[in-house]
């Protein structure tokens, strides 16, 4: 049987691996784009960019899932569930501020 501490340590180790993987692919994306825009990439570079970006995004997704697993059992901990923002409320708030100025 594994204890809670062992499970947490395993999750942390997996998160560290995912973070390392994310950083590696993010650096590759940056290298491919260095000083260029997407439309300036050759076909070969574009394919490499898409692969690197896809793998970077997958690593990020895995990191977030592991964070969720780590924080689920901690009361008050969150990984970013926030209420949905209504754009109309933002417009109204902006108008109210401009009237006060």
N, C-alpha and C positions, 0 to 999 in steps of 0.2 A: 504494500500500500504506500502511496506517496502522500506526503504531508502537504499542507497548504504552502508551507515555505518552499518545498521542492517544486511545486507547481509554479509558484511565483518566480522562482529562479529560472525555471525552464522558459517561461513566457518572456522574462527579461532577456535571456540569451537569444531567443528567437527574434525579439524586437531589435536587439543590437545587430544581428545578422541582416535583418531587413533594412535597418538604417544604413549600414555599410553598403549594402547593395544599392539603395536609393542614391546615396552620395556618389557612388561610382558611375551610375547611369546618368545622374544629373550633370556630372562633370563632362561626360561624353557629349551630352546634348549641348552644353556650353561650348565645348571645343568645336563642334560641327557648325555652330552658329556664329562663332567669334568673328566679329566685324562684318557679318553678312545678315541679310534678311532671308526668310524662307524662300522667297521667289528667286533668289540669287543662287540657290544650291543646285548642283548638278543632279542628274537623275540618281546616280550612285550615292551621293551624299544625302539626298532626300530619303532614299530607302534606309540608309544607316540612321538618319535622324528619326524616322518613324519607328524603327526597331528600338532605338535607345529610349525614345520618349514613351513607348508602350511599356517597356521593361521598368523604366523609372516610375511610371504611374502605378504599375502592378506592385512594386516594392512599397510605394507610399500607401497604397490601399492595404497591404498586409500590415504595415506599421500601425495604421489606424485601427484595424481589427484587433491587433494585439493590445494596443492601448485600451481599447474598449474592454477586452477581457481582463486586463489588469485593474481597471478602475471600477468595474461593475460591482464589486463587493465592498467598495469603500463608500460609506455614507457621505453624501454631499459632493462626491467627486464627479466630474463630468468631462467629456471629450468634445463638448461643443454643441449640445442640442439647445438651440435658441428658438424663440418664437419667430414665425414668419413675418417679415416686414412688409407692410402694405405701402406701395409707392405713393398712393394718394395721401396717406398720413404724413409722409415726408414732405410732399408739396405744400400741404396745409401748414406744417410746422415752419417751413421756409418763408411762407407768406406772412405768418404771424410775427416772425423775427424781423422781417423787413419793415413791417408797420411800426414796430417799437423803436426802430432806429431813427 
